Amino acid sequence: MTSATPPLFYVVTGGPGAGKSTLISALEARGFAVAPEAGRRIIQEQQLQGGRALPWIDPHAFAQAMLDHDAAAFARLAGAAGPVFCDRGIPDAIGYLQLVGLAVPTAMWRAAEIHRYQESVFVCPPWRAIYTTDSERRQTWDVAERTYVTMVAVYTELGYRLVEVPRAPVDERVRFVTAAAGLR
């Protein structure tokens, strides 16, 4: 799906534990369409199935599963009447592979070129005060910071304009994001 005008899909990206999913949930509660994060869902499904597409077992399979999930969400939501806020996007799979030092398949770069989001991508910076780990989020604080840097680099390389979301209560973050996207 290549088009001169991308759909009204706004990506929220950054490192783990920076408040992305909380922000996405708050946007959904205000009536916006959302695309949930692929990574957490894939980890949960793979753990239930005894699968291997887990970041600590088969990083390539995990990245491919994230790409497949996000491409399917892109297609499914393409006809949405209004804006859609995406908890990460296709370029995040590229960033993940770069973060763990693995080669990025050409097909992933091509998918990122074909499936374009709005030019402004919202990036949540690392925020130690809210950072926690759990059974799906096993990354250390150092990895969270490096993930942020990697996502900034990937989205910049792909020609997106990054808009840093302030470290603030979720209601303020929602107001910031909707105003920056030109929504009310």
VMD Tcl script that builds the backbone (N, CA, C; Angstrom):
set m [mol new atoms 552]
animate dup $m
set s [atomselect $m all]
$s set {name element resname resid chain x y z} {
  {N N MET 1 A 0.833 -1.178 0.000}
  {CA C MET 1 A 0.000 0.000 0.000}
  {C C MET 1 A 0.876 1.239 0.000}
  {N N THR 2 A 1.263 1.708 -1.146}
  {CA C THR 2 A 2.036 2.916 -1.259}
  {C C THR 2 A 1.113 4.036 -1.699}
  {N N SER 3 A 1.203 5.154 -1.020}
  {CA C SER 3 A 0.378 6.288 -1.408}
  {C C SER 3 A 1.119 7.569 -1.092}
  {N N ALA 4 A 0.783 8.631 -1.811}
  {CA C ALA 4 A 1.407 9.924 -1.571}
  {C C ALA 4 A 0.989 10.471 -0.216}
  {N N THR 5 A -0.231 10.212 0.178}
  {CA C THR 5 A -0.741 10.678 1.464}
  {C C THR 5 A -0.950 9.476 2.374}
  {N N PRO 6 A -0.141 9.353 3.424}
  {CA C PRO 6 A -0.331 8.210 4.320}
  {C C PRO 6 A -1.632 8.348 5.102}
  {N N PRO 7 A -2.157 7.216 5.573}
  {CA C PRO 7 A -3.374 7.285 6.403}
  {C C PRO 7 A -3.086 8.065 7.677}
  {N N LEU 8 A -4.108 8.437 8.375}
  {CA C LEU 8 A -3.941 9.199 9.624}
  {C C LEU 8 A -3.518 8.274 10.762}
  {N N PHE 9 A -2.385 7.618 10.578}
  {CA C PHE 9 A -1.820 6.729 11.581}
  {C C PHE 9 A -0.660 7.463 12.252}
  {N N TYR 10 A -0.769 7.623 13.560}
  {CA C TYR 10 A 0.279 8.277 14.342}
  {C C TYR 10 A 0.959 7.228 15.206}
  {N N VAL 11 A 2.266 7.125 15.077}
  {CA C VAL 11 A 3.031 6.167 15.862}
  {C C VAL 11 A 3.472 6.811 17.172}
  {N N VAL 12 A 3.402 6.016 18.238}
  {CA C VAL 12 A 3.984 6.372 19.527}
  {C C VAL 12 A 5.054 5.313 19.774}
  {N N THR 13 A 6.300 5.732 19.853}
  {CA C THR 13 A 7.407 4.801 20.008}
  {C C THR 13 A 8.317 5.256 21.149}
  {N N GLY 14 A 9.400 4.532 21.351}
  {CA C GLY 14 A 10.371 4.828 22.401}
  {C C GLY 14 A 10.844 3.531 23.019}
  {N N GLY 15 A 11.500 3.638 24.129}
  {CA C GLY 15 A 11.973 2.450 24.823}
  {C C GLY 15 A 10.879 1.821 25.663}
  {N N PRO 16 A 11.136 0.630 26.185}
  {CA C PRO 16 A 10.150 -0.014 27.055}
  {C C PRO 16 A 9.993 0.757 28.357}
  {N N GLY 17 A 8.781 0.730 28.895}
  {CA C GLY 17 A 8.528 1.322 30.191}
  {C C GLY 17 A 8.505 2.837 30.224}
  {N N ALA 18 A 8.292 3.481 29.061}
  {CA C ALA 18 A 8.286 4.943 28.997}
  {C C ALA 18 A 6.881 5.527 28.992}
  {N N GLY 19 A 5.861 4.681 29.147}
  {CA C GLY 19 A 4.490 5.167 29.213}
  {C C GLY 19 A 3.727 5.161 27.901}
  {N N LYS 20 A 4.250 4.488 26.893}
  {CA C LYS 20 A 3.588 4.442 25.581}
  {C C LYS 20 A 2.213 3.787 25.663}
  {N N SER 21 A 2.151 2.613 26.237}
  {CA C SER 21 A 0.882 1.877 26.289}
  {C C SER 21 A -0.145 2.588 27.159}
  {N N THR 22 A 0.308 3.222 28.226}
  {CA C THR 22 A -0.606 4.002 29.071}
  {C C THR 22 A -1.173 5.166 28.267}
  {N N LEU 23 A -0.328 5.825 27.502}
  {CA C LEU 23 A -0.777 6.930 26.650}
  {C C LEU 23 A -1.764 6.427 25.599}
  {N N ILE 24 A -1.462 5.313 24.964}
  {CA C ILE 24 A -2.353 4.736 23.947}
  {C C ILE 24 A -3.708 4.392 24.576}
  {N N SER 25 A -3.705 3.796 25.755}
  {CA C SER 25 A -4.965 3.457 26.443}
  {C C SER 25 A -5.780 4.707 26.750}
  {N N ALA 26 A -5.114 5.767 27.164}
  {CA C ALA 26 A -5.816 7.021 27.462}
  {C C ALA 26 A -6.400 7.629 26.187}
  {N N LEU 27 A -5.692 7.533 25.082}
  {CA C LEU 27 A -6.221 8.023 23.804}
  {C C LEU 27 A -7.440 7.197 23.383}
  {N N GLU 28 A -7.367 5.894 23.587}
  {CA C GLU 28 A -8.502 5.021 23.262}
  {C C GLU 28 A -9.715 5.375 24.133}
  {N N ALA 29 A -9.490 5.648 25.413}
  {CA C ALA 29 A -10.573 6.010 26.322}
  {C C ALA 29 A -11.255 7.311 25.905}
  {N N ARG 30 A -10.547 8.128 25.151}
  {CA C ARG 30 A -11.113 9.385 24.652}
  {C C ARG 30 A -11.738 9.227 23.269}
  {N N GLY 31 A -11.853 7.989 22.814}
  {CA C GLY 31 A -12.573 7.717 21.582}
  {C C GLY 31 A -11.732 7.558 20.329}
  {N N PHE 32 A -10.414 7.630 20.449}
  {CA C PHE 32 A -9.565 7.447 19.274}
  {C C PHE 32 A -9.351 5.961 18.994}
  {N N ALA 33 A -9.259 5.615 17.731}
  {CA C ALA 33 A -8.906 4.251 17.354}
  {C C ALA 33 A -7.427 4.033 17.661}
  {N N VAL 34 A -7.090 2.820 18.083}
  {CA C VAL 34 A -5.703 2.509 18.425}
  {C C VAL 34 A -5.302 1.155 17.848}
  {N N ALA 35 A -4.005 0.999 17.694}
  {CA C ALA 35 A -3.408 -0.288 17.325}
  {C C ALA 35 A -2.479 -0.664 18.479}
  {N N PRO 36 A -2.830 -1.704 19.251}
  {CA C PRO 36 A -2.009 -2.085 20.409}
  {C C PRO 36 A -0.617 -2.565 20.005}
  {N N GLU 37 A 0.287 -2.551 20.969}
  {CA C GLU 37 A 1.665 -2.987 20.748}
  {C C GLU 37 A 1.713 -4.462 20.371}
  {N N ALA 38 A 2.515 -4.779 19.378}
  {CA C ALA 38 A 2.671 -6.163 18.921}
  {C C ALA 38 A 3.517 -6.990 19.886}
  {N N GLY 39 A 4.625 -6.424 20.348}
  {CA C GLY 39 A 5.597 -7.196 21.116}
  {C C GLY 39 A 5.027 -7.894 22.329}
  {N N ARG 40 A 4.317 -7.165 23.161}
  {CA C ARG 40 A 3.768 -7.755 24.387}
  {C C ARG 40 A 2.767 -8.861 24.049}
  {N N ARG 41 A 1.923 -8.611 23.058}
  {CA C ARG 41 A 0.928 -9.610 22.652}
  {C C ARG 41 A 1.619 -10.880 22.129}
  {N N ILE 42 A 2.645 -10.705 21.319}
  {CA C ILE 42 A 3.368 -11.856 20.763}
  {C C ILE 42 A 4.029 -12.646 21.885}
  {N N ILE 43 A 4.661 -11.968 22.826}
  {CA C ILE 43 A 5.299 -12.656 23.946}
  {C C ILE 43 A 4.263 -13.465 24.722}
  {N N GLN 44 A 3.121 -12.852 25.019}
  {CA C GLN 44 A 2.078 -13.575 25.757}
  {C C GLN 44 A 1.606 -14.806 24.995}
  {N N GLU 45 A 1.334 -14.656 23.702}
  {CA C GLU 45 A 0.871 -15.783 22.884}
  {C C GLU 45 A 1.920 -16.881 22.795}
  {N N GLN 46 A 3.167 -16.490 22.559}
  {CA C GLN 46 A 4.241 -17.476 22.430}
  {C C GLN 46 A 4.481 -18.221 23.736}
  {N N GLN 47 A 4.367 -17.530 24.855}
  {CA C GLN 47 A 4.547 -18.200 26.142}
  {C C GLN 47 A 3.425 -19.209 26.386}
  {N N LEU 48 A 2.203 -18.842 26.021}
  {CA C LEU 48 A 1.075 -19.767 26.183}
  {C C LEU 48 A 1.210 -20.999 25.295}
  {N N GLN 49 A 1.722 -20.795 24.087}
  {CA C GLN 49 A 1.832 -21.887 23.106}
  {C C GLN 49 A 3.140 -22.661 23.222}
  {N N GLY 50 A 4.046 -22.190 24.041}
  {CA C GLY 50 A 5.369 -22.806 24.083}
  {C C GLY 50 A 6.144 -22.511 22.808}
  {N N GLY 51 A 5.857 -21.350 22.207}
  {CA C GLY 51 A 6.482 -20.971 20.939}
  {C C GLY 51 A 7.905 -20.473 21.095}
  {N N ARG 52 A 8.560 -20.306 19.967}
  {CA C ARG 52 A 9.960 -19.885 19.950}
  {C C ARG 52 A 10.150 -18.434 19.514}
  {N N ALA 53 A 9.091 -17.755 19.066}
  {CA C ALA 53 A 9.206 -16.367 18.590}
  {C C ALA 53 A 9.225 -15.419 19.788}
  {N N LEU 54 A 10.228 -15.600 20.622}
  {CA C LEU 54 A 10.419 -14.788 21.823}
  {C C LEU 54 A 11.772 -14.094 21.712}
  {N N PRO 55 A 11.885 -12.874 22.204}
  {CA C PRO 55 A 13.143 -12.142 22.036}
  {C C PRO 55 A 14.348 -12.843 22.656}
  {N N TRP 56 A 14.161 -13.639 23.683}
  {CA C TRP 56 A 15.272 -14.313 24.334}
  {C C TRP 56 A 15.524 -15.717 23.769}
  {N N ILE 57 A 14.686 -16.156 22.811}
  {CA C ILE 57 A 14.908 -17.465 22.176}
  {C C ILE 57 A 15.251 -17.312 20.696}
  {N N ASP 58 A 14.398 -16.628 19.931}
  {CA C ASP 58 A 14.610 -16.464 18.487}
  {C C ASP 58 A 14.274 -15.028 18.090}
  {N N PRO 59 A 15.250 -14.123 18.222}
  {CA C PRO 59 A 14.992 -12.712 17.941}
  {C C PRO 59 A 14.500 -12.436 16.519}
  {N N HIS 60 A 15.019 -13.178 15.535}
  {CA C HIS 60 A 14.543 -12.969 14.160}
  {C C HIS 60 A 13.058 -13.319 14.032}
  {N N ALA 61 A 12.659 -14.437 14.595}
  {CA C ALA 61 A 11.251 -14.845 14.529}
  {C C ALA 61 A 10.374 -13.842 15.277}
  {N N PHE 62 A 10.867 -13.334 16.401}
  {CA C PHE 62 A 10.127 -12.333 17.162}
  {C C PHE 62 A 9.939 -11.064 16.331}
  {N N ALA 63 A 11.002 -10.584 15.700}
  {CA C ALA 63 A 10.917 -9.373 14.866}
  {C C ALA 63 A 9.968 -9.592 13.694}
  {N N GLN 64 A 10.030 -10.769 13.079}
  {CA C GLN 64 A 9.130 -11.053 11.958}
  {C C GLN 64 A 7.679 -11.093 12.424}
  {N N ALA 65 A 7.446 -11.666 13.589}
  {CA C ALA 65 A 6.077 -11.701 14.141}
  {C C ALA 65 A 5.574 -10.286 14.418}
  {N N MET 66 A 6.457 -9.404 14.921}
  {CA C MET 66 A 6.058 -8.011 15.145}
  {C C MET 66 A 5.716 -7.339 13.821}
  {N N LEU 67 A 6.553 -7.546 12.818}
  {CA C LEU 67 A 6.296 -6.969 11.498}
  {C C LEU 67 A 4.964 -7.459 10.943}
  {N N ASP 68 A 4.731 -8.768 11.008}
  {CA C ASP 68 A 3.477 -9.342 10.501}
  {C C ASP 68 A 2.273 -8.758 11.234}
  {N N HIS 69 A 2.368 -8.645 12.537}
  {CA C HIS 69 A 1.280 -8.092 13.354}
  {C C HIS 69 A 0.990 -6.644 12.955}
  {N N ASP 70 A 2.039 -5.834 12.844}
  {CA C ASP 70 A 1.855 -4.420 12.537}
  {C C ASP 70 A 1.381 -4.202 11.102}
  {N N ALA 71 A 1.842 -5.022 10.168}
  {CA C ALA 71 A 1.367 -4.911 8.783}
  {C C ALA 71 A -0.111 -5.291 8.697}
  {N N ALA 72 A -0.525 -6.304 9.443}
  {CA C ALA 72 A -1.940 -6.699 9.465}
  {C C ALA 72 A -2.796 -5.596 10.092}
  {N N ALA 73 A -2.301 -4.978 11.158}
  {CA C ALA 73 A -3.036 -3.869 11.789}
  {C C ALA 73 A -3.138 -2.696 10.828}
  {N N PHE 74 A -2.080 -2.424 10.096}
  {CA C PHE 74 A -2.074 -1.339 9.121}
  {C C PHE 74 A -3.168 -1.575 8.075}
  {N N ALA 75 A -3.223 -2.789 7.552}
  {CA C ALA 75 A -4.241 -3.119 6.544}
  {C C ALA 75 A -5.648 -3.076 7.136}
  {N N ARG 76 A -5.804 -3.629 8.333}
  {CA C ARG 76 A -7.119 -3.695 8.976}
  {C C ARG 76 A -7.670 -2.306 9.284}
  {N N LEU 77 A -6.809 -1.380 9.662}
  {CA C LEU 77 A -7.245 -0.057 10.089}
  {C C LEU 77 A -7.181 0.998 8.982}
  {N N ALA 78 A -6.758 0.598 7.796}
  {CA C ALA 78 A -6.572 1.552 6.697}
  {C C ALA 78 A -7.840 2.330 6.367}
  {N N GLY 79 A -9.003 1.744 6.587}
  {CA C GLY 79 A -10.259 2.421 6.280}
  {C C GLY 79 A -10.864 3.168 7.456}
  {N N ALA 80 A -10.092 3.343 8.536}
  {CA C ALA 80 A -10.625 4.028 9.719}
  {C C ALA 80 A -11.073 5.437 9.359}
  {N N ALA 81 A -12.189 5.852 9.925}
  {CA C ALA 81 A -12.770 7.160 9.620}
  {C C ALA 81 A -11.927 8.311 10.163}
  {N N GLY 82 A -11.229 8.086 11.241}
  {CA C GLY 82 A -10.443 9.155 11.849}
  {C C GLY 82 A -9.030 8.701 12.124}
  {N N PRO 83 A -8.319 9.444 12.949}
  {CA C PRO 83 A -6.932 9.084 13.246}
  {C C PRO 83 A -6.831 7.800 14.060}
  {N N VAL 84 A -5.713 7.114 13.880}
  {CA C VAL 84 A -5.397 5.902 14.627}
  {C C VAL 84 A -4.051 6.132 15.301}
  {N N PHE 85 A -3.977 5.827 16.592}
  {CA C PHE 85 A -2.717 5.922 17.315}
  {C C PHE 85 A -2.156 4.513 17.489}
  {N N CYS 86 A -0.935 4.339 17.015}
  {CA C CYS 86 A -0.294 3.018 17.001}
  {C C CYS 86 A 0.762 2.927 18.096}
  {N N ASP 87 A 0.635 1.915 18.939}
  {CA C ASP 87 A 1.629 1.634 19.973}
  {C C ASP 87 A 2.776 0.898 19.283}
  {N N ARG 88 A 3.717 1.673 18.800}
  {CA C ARG 88 A 4.832 1.242 17.957}
  {C C ARG 88 A 4.344 1.050 16.524}
  {N N GLY 89 A 5.296 0.911 15.618}
  {CA C GLY 89 A 4.975 0.734 14.213}
  {C C GLY 89 A 5.958 -0.214 13.553}
  {N N ILE 90 A 5.794 -0.425 12.280}
  {CA C ILE 90 A 6.650 -1.351 11.537}
  {C C ILE 90 A 8.136 -1.040 11.711}
  {N N PRO 91 A 8.561 0.234 11.710}
  {CA C PRO 91 A 9.994 0.501 11.912}
  {C C PRO 91 A 10.544 -0.001 13.246}
  {N N ASP 92 A 9.681 -0.228 14.231}
  {CA C ASP 92 A 10.165 -0.733 15.517}
  {C C ASP 92 A 10.767 -2.133 15.392}
  {N N ALA 93 A 10.265 -2.949 14.449}
  {CA C ALA 93 A 10.850 -4.280 14.240}
  {C C ALA 93 A 12.282 -4.143 13.729}
  {N N ILE 94 A 12.505 -3.165 12.872}
  {CA C ILE 94 A 13.859 -2.883 12.368}
  {C C ILE 94 A 14.747 -2.450 13.526}
  {N N GLY 95 A 14.239 -1.524 14.330}
  {CA C GLY 95 A 15.000 -1.036 15.474}
  {C C GLY 95 A 15.352 -2.144 16.444}
  {N N TYR 96 A 14.406 -3.059 16.652}
  {CA C TYR 96 A 14.664 -4.168 17.565}
  {C C TYR 96 A 15.849 -5.005 17.069}
  {N N LEU 97 A 15.834 -5.363 15.775}
  {CA C LEU 97 A 16.944 -6.166 15.245}
  {C C LEU 97 A 18.267 -5.414 15.335}
  {N N GLN 98 A 18.254 -4.121 15.044}
  {CA C GLN 98 A 19.485 -3.338 15.173}
  {C C GLN 98 A 19.956 -3.305 16.620}
  {N N LEU 99 A 19.038 -3.155 17.541}
  {CA C LEU 99 A 19.373 -3.102 18.959}
  {C C LEU 99 A 20.093 -4.365 19.413}
  {N N VAL 100 A 19.629 -5.514 18.931}
  {CA C VAL 100 A 20.244 -6.776 19.365}
  {C C VAL 100 A 21.394 -7.210 18.459}
  {N N GLY 101 A 21.767 -6.343 17.510}
  {CA C GLY 101 A 22.944 -6.599 16.681}
  {C C GLY 101 A 22.743 -7.595 15.564}
  {N N LEU 102 A 21.508 -7.745 15.086}
  {CA C LEU 102 A 21.240 -8.680 13.996}
  {C C LEU 102 A 20.954 -7.936 12.697}
  {N N ALA 103 A 21.224 -8.592 11.602}
  {CA C ALA 103 A 20.971 -7.999 10.285}
  {C C ALA 103 A 19.469 -7.817 10.071}
  {N N VAL 104 A 19.123 -6.726 9.431}
  {CA C VAL 104 A 17.721 -6.440 9.123}
  {C C VAL 104 A 17.457 -6.909 7.697}
  {N N PRO 105 A 16.514 -7.841 7.517}
  {CA C PRO 105 A 16.202 -8.307 6.167}
  {C C PRO 105 A 15.702 -7.159 5.281}
  {N N THR 106 A 16.071 -7.202 4.021}
  {CA C THR 106 A 15.635 -6.193 3.050}
  {C C THR 106 A 14.119 -6.070 3.039}
  {N N ALA 107 A 13.416 -7.179 3.223}
  {CA C ALA 107 A 11.950 -7.156 3.205}
  {C C ALA 107 A 11.386 -6.273 4.326}
  {N N MET 108 A 12.073 -6.194 5.447}
  {CA C MET 108 A 11.595 -5.329 6.535}
  {C C MET 108 A 11.743 -3.861 6.158}
  {N N TRP 109 A 12.887 -3.518 5.562}
  {CA C TRP 109 A 13.068 -2.140 5.110}
  {C C TRP 109 A 12.001 -1.793 4.065}
  {N N ARG 110 A 11.732 -2.726 3.178}
  {CA C ARG 110 A 10.712 -2.492 2.136}
  {C C ARG 110 A 9.335 -2.303 2.771}
  {N N ALA 111 A 8.999 -3.117 3.757}
  {CA C ALA 111 A 7.709 -2.979 4.442}
  {C C ALA 111 A 7.587 -1.603 5.090}
  {N N ALA 112 A 8.689 -1.112 5.662}
  {CA C ALA 112 A 8.670 0.208 6.292}
  {C C ALA 112 A 8.504 1.316 5.251}
  {N N GLU 113 A 9.003 1.101 4.054}
  {CA C GLU 113 A 8.830 2.081 2.977}
  {C C GLU 113 A 7.404 2.073 2.433}
  {N N ILE 114 A 6.809 0.901 2.348}
  {CA C ILE 114 A 5.460 0.758 1.783}
  {C C ILE 114 A 4.394 1.250 2.754}
  {N N HIS 115 A 4.539 0.887 4.006}
  {CA C HIS 115 A 3.542 1.230 5.035}
  {C C HIS 115 A 3.996 2.502 5.755}
  {N N ARG 116 A 3.616 3.639 5.218}
  {CA C ARG 116 A 4.027 4.915 5.796}
  {C C ARG 116 A 2.982 5.436 6.774}
  {N N TYR 117 A 3.477 5.966 7.880}
  {CA C TYR 117 A 2.652 6.589 8.902}
  {C C TYR 117 A 2.707 8.109 8.694}
  {N N GLN 118 A 1.991 8.844 9.528}
  {CA C GLN 118 A 2.092 10.296 9.479}
  {C C GLN 118 A 3.542 10.699 9.738}
  {N N GLU 119 A 3.943 11.815 9.154}
  {CA C GLU 119 A 5.331 12.268 9.243}
  {C C GLU 119 A 5.777 12.484 10.690}
  {N N SER 120 A 4.884 13.015 11.514}
  {CA C SER 120 A 5.220 13.238 12.922}
  {C C SER 120 A 5.032 11.942 13.703}
  {N N VAL 121 A 6.111 11.487 14.311}
  {CA C VAL 121 A 6.094 10.286 15.147}
  {C C VAL 121 A 6.366 10.726 16.575}
  {N N PHE 122 A 5.510 10.293 17.480}
  {CA C PHE 122 A 5.647 10.664 18.885}
  {C C PHE 122 A 6.582 9.684 19.579}
  {N N VAL 123 A 7.590 10.220 20.232}
  {CA C VAL 123 A 8.570 9.369 20.898}
  {C C VAL 123 A 8.570 9.687 22.391}
  {N N CYS 124 A 8.391 8.633 23.178}
  {CA C CYS 124 A 8.400 8.758 24.641}
  {C C CYS 124 A 9.813 8.481 25.136}
  {N N PRO 125 A 10.429 9.459 25.783}
  {CA C PRO 125 A 11.801 9.263 26.263}
  {C C PRO 125 A 11.836 8.353 27.487}
  {N N PRO 126 A 12.996 7.783 27.775}
  {CA C PRO 126 A 13.118 6.962 28.978}
  {C C PRO 126 A 12.709 7.777 30.206}
  {N N TRP 127 A 12.019 7.108 31.120}
  {CA C TRP 127 A 11.486 7.805 32.292}
  {C C TRP 127 A 11.654 6.868 33.485}
  {N N ARG 128 A 12.738 7.051 34.200}
  {CA C ARG 128 A 13.078 6.137 35.298}
  {C C ARG 128 A 11.987 6.074 36.365}
  {N N ALA 129 A 11.302 7.168 36.615}
  {CA C ALA 129 A 10.290 7.218 37.681}
  {C C ALA 129 A 9.129 6.256 37.432}
  {N N ILE 130 A 8.852 5.905 36.186}
  {CA C ILE 130 A 7.736 4.994 35.906}
  {C C ILE 130 A 8.199 3.648 35.363}
  {N N TYR 131 A 9.499 3.479 35.168}
  {CA C TYR 131 A 10.016 2.254 34.556}
  {C C TYR 131 A 9.904 1.062 35.512}
  {N N THR 132 A 9.326 -0.032 34.998}
  {CA C THR 132 A 9.257 -1.283 35.752}
  {C C THR 132 A 9.480 -2.444 34.790}
  {N N THR 133 A 9.798 -3.594 35.339}
  {CA C THR 133 A 9.897 -4.810 34.545}
  {C C THR 133 A 8.771 -5.744 34.972}
  {N N ASP 134 A 8.494 -6.733 34.131}
  {CA C ASP 134 A 7.490 -7.750 34.448}
  {C C ASP 134 A 7.805 -8.996 33.635}
  {N N SER 135 A 6.884 -9.943 33.571}
  {CA C SER 135 A 7.171 -11.210 32.895}
  {C C SER 135 A 7.381 -11.059 31.393}
  {N N GLU 136 A 6.856 -9.992 30.794}
  {CA C GLU 136 A 7.079 -9.764 29.366}
  {C C GLU 136 A 8.156 -8.701 29.131}
  {N N ARG 137 A 8.261 -7.744 30.010}
  {CA C ARG 137 A 9.264 -6.677 29.867}
  {C C ARG 137 A 10.431 -7.021 30.774}
  {N N ARG 138 A 11.432 -7.631 30.192}
  {CA C ARG 138 A 12.590 -8.080 30.958}
  {C C ARG 138 A 13.810 -7.175 30.783}
  {N N GLN 139 A 13.687 -6.142 29.969}
  {CA C GLN 139 A 14.829 -5.293 29.660}
  {C C GLN 139 A 15.290 -4.507 30.886}
  {N N THR 140 A 16.605 -4.330 30.965}
  {CA C THR 140 A 17.177 -3.494 32.026}
  {C C THR 140 A 16.969 -2.028 31.655}
  {N N TRP 141 A 17.241 -1.155 32.615}
  {CA C TRP 141 A 17.144 0.285 32.358}
  {C C TRP 141 A 18.082 0.683 31.223}
  {N N ASP 142 A 19.283 0.125 31.212}
  {CA C ASP 142 A 20.249 0.422 30.154}
  {C C ASP 142 A 19.683 0.049 28.781}
  {N N VAL 143 A 19.055 -1.105 28.685}
  {CA C VAL 143 A 18.460 -1.530 27.414}
  {C C VAL 143 A 17.292 -0.610 27.040}
  {N N ALA 144 A 16.531 -0.164 28.022}
  {CA C ALA 144 A 15.428 0.769 27.744}
  {C C ALA 144 A 15.973 2.060 27.133}
  {N N GLU 145 A 17.059 2.565 27.685}
  {CA C GLU 145 A 17.668 3.785 27.136}
  {C C GLU 145 A 18.218 3.548 25.735}
  {N N ARG 146 A 18.893 2.419 25.522}
  {CA C ARG 146 A 19.439 2.120 24.197}
  {C C ARG 146 A 18.333 1.888 23.168}
  {N N THR 147 A 17.205 1.320 23.611}
  {CA C THR 147 A 16.066 1.123 22.705}
  {C C THR 147 A 15.543 2.471 22.233}
  {N N TYR 148 A 15.415 3.404 23.141}
  {CA C TYR 148 A 14.969 4.754 22.790}
  {C C TYR 148 A 15.883 5.354 21.714}
  {N N VAL 149 A 17.185 5.300 21.943}
  {CA C VAL 149 A 18.159 5.863 20.995}
  {C C VAL 149 A 18.040 5.164 19.641}
  {N N THR 150 A 17.876 3.859 19.660}
  {CA C THR 150 A 17.763 3.097 18.414}
  {C C THR 150 A 16.496 3.469 17.660}
  {N N MET 151 A 15.366 3.580 18.349}
  {CA C MET 151 A 14.108 3.934 17.669}
  {C C MET 151 A 14.189 5.332 17.071}
  {N N VAL 152 A 14.797 6.263 17.798}
  {CA C VAL 152 A 14.980 7.614 17.265}
  {C C VAL 152 A 15.788 7.546 15.974}
  {N N ALA 153 A 16.860 6.767 15.967}
  {CA C ALA 153 A 17.710 6.654 14.780}
  {C C ALA 153 A 16.968 6.027 13.599}
  {N N VAL 154 A 16.215 4.961 13.829}
  {CA C VAL 154 A 15.508 4.274 12.750}
  {C C VAL 154 A 14.436 5.170 12.135}
  {N N TYR 155 A 13.607 5.762 12.970}
  {CA C TYR 155 A 12.544 6.624 12.432}
  {C C TYR 155 A 13.132 7.832 11.707}
  {N N THR 156 A 14.233 8.381 12.229}
  {CA C THR 156 A 14.890 9.506 11.557}
  {C C THR 156 A 15.423 9.057 10.205}
  {N N GLU 157 A 16.072 7.911 10.164}
  {CA C GLU 157 A 16.602 7.387 8.898}
  {C C GLU 157 A 15.493 7.183 7.870}
  {N N LEU 158 A 14.314 6.812 8.329}
  {CA C LEU 158 A 13.187 6.585 7.427}
  {C C LEU 158 A 12.450 7.880 7.060}
  {N N GLY 159 A 12.946 9.014 7.526}
  {CA C GLY 159 A 12.398 10.300 7.117}
  {C C GLY 159 A 11.264 10.847 7.949}
  {N N TYR 160 A 11.059 10.300 9.129}
  {CA C TYR 160 A 10.013 10.811 10.009}
  {C C TYR 160 A 10.546 11.976 10.841}
  {N N ARG 161 A 9.644 12.814 11.306}
  {CA C ARG 161 A 9.974 13.930 12.197}
  {C C ARG 161 A 9.544 13.523 13.594}
  {N N LEU 162 A 10.496 13.447 14.509}
  {CA C LEU 162 A 10.194 12.981 15.858}
  {C C LEU 162 A 9.725 14.125 16.748}
  {N N VAL 163 A 8.675 13.857 17.493}
  {CA C VAL 163 A 8.110 14.806 18.439}
  {C C VAL 163 A 8.197 14.142 19.805}
  {N N GLU 164 A 9.060 14.693 20.674}
  {CA C GLU 164 A 9.232 14.085 21.994}
  {C C GLU 164 A 8.051 14.416 22.896}
  {N N VAL 165 A 7.483 13.358 23.467}
  {CA C VAL 165 A 6.359 13.498 24.391}
  {C C VAL 165 A 6.924 13.846 25.766}
  {N N PRO 166 A 6.397 14.889 26.410}
  {CA C PRO 166 A 6.954 15.274 27.712}
  {C C PRO 166 A 6.691 14.224 28.790}
  {N N ARG 167 A 7.604 14.160 29.734}
  {CA C ARG 167 A 7.404 13.330 30.928}
  {C C ARG 167 A 6.430 14.097 31.813}
  {N N ALA 168 A 5.184 13.685 31.781}
  {CA C ALA 168 A 4.124 14.408 32.493}
  {C C ALA 168 A 2.987 13.434 32.768}
  {N N PRO 169 A 2.033 13.821 33.617}
  {CA C PRO 169 A 0.870 12.965 33.838}
  {C C PRO 169 A 0.170 12.644 32.513}
  {N N VAL 170 A -0.492 11.507 32.468}
  {CA C VAL 170 A -1.049 11.012 31.208}
  {C C VAL 170 A -2.022 11.997 30.568}
  {N N ASP 171 A -2.831 12.699 31.345}
  {CA C ASP 171 A -3.764 13.668 30.756}
  {C C ASP 171 A -3.016 14.773 30.007}
  {N N GLU 172 A -1.896 15.217 30.570}
  {CA C GLU 172 A -1.082 16.233 29.888}
  {C C GLU 172 A -0.466 15.659 28.621}
  {N N ARG 173 A -0.043 14.408 28.675}
  {CA C ARG 173 A 0.538 13.770 27.495}
  {C C ARG 173 A -0.510 13.646 26.385}
  {N N VAL 174 A -1.726 13.288 26.753}
  {CA C VAL 174 A -2.810 13.179 25.766}
  {C C VAL 174 A -3.047 14.537 25.113}
  {N N ARG 175 A -3.140 15.585 25.928}
  {CA C ARG 175 A -3.353 16.934 25.376}
  {C C ARG 175 A -2.205 17.327 24.451}
  {N N PHE 176 A -0.986 17.008 24.847}
  {CA C PHE 176 A 0.185 17.341 24.034}
  {C C PHE 176 A 0.113 16.626 22.682}
  {N N VAL 177 A -0.128 15.326 22.709}
  {CA C VAL 177 A -0.158 14.529 21.481}
  {C C VAL 177 A -1.293 14.968 20.555}
  {N N THR 178 A -2.461 15.141 21.094}
  {CA C THR 178 A -3.594 15.527 20.229}
  {C C THR 178 A -3.394 16.917 19.649}
  {N N ALA 179 A -2.827 17.834 20.436}
  {CA C ALA 179 A -2.563 19.179 19.904}
  {C C ALA 179 A -1.480 19.118 18.825}
  {N N ALA 180 A -0.411 18.360 19.073}
  {CA C ALA 180 A 0.667 18.255 18.078}
  {C C ALA 180 A 0.189 17.591 16.794}
  {N N ALA 181 A -0.813 16.711 16.909}
  {CA C ALA 181 A -1.376 16.040 15.726}
  {C C ALA 181 A -2.453 16.890 15.056}
  {N N GLY 182 A -2.769 18.048 15.667}
  {CA C GLY 182 A -3.798 18.927 15.100}
  {C C GLY 182 A -5.214 18.438 15.356}
  {N N LEU 183 A -5.376 17.679 16.445}
  {CA C LEU 183 A -6.689 17.118 16.803}
  {C C LEU 183 A -7.177 17.776 18.082}
  {N N ARG 184 A -8.439 17.753 18.283}
  {CA C ARG 184 A -9.003 18.275 19.545}
  {C C ARG 184 A -10.053 17.366 20.057}
}
mol reanalyze $m
mol bondsrecalc $m
mol representation Tube
mol addrep $m
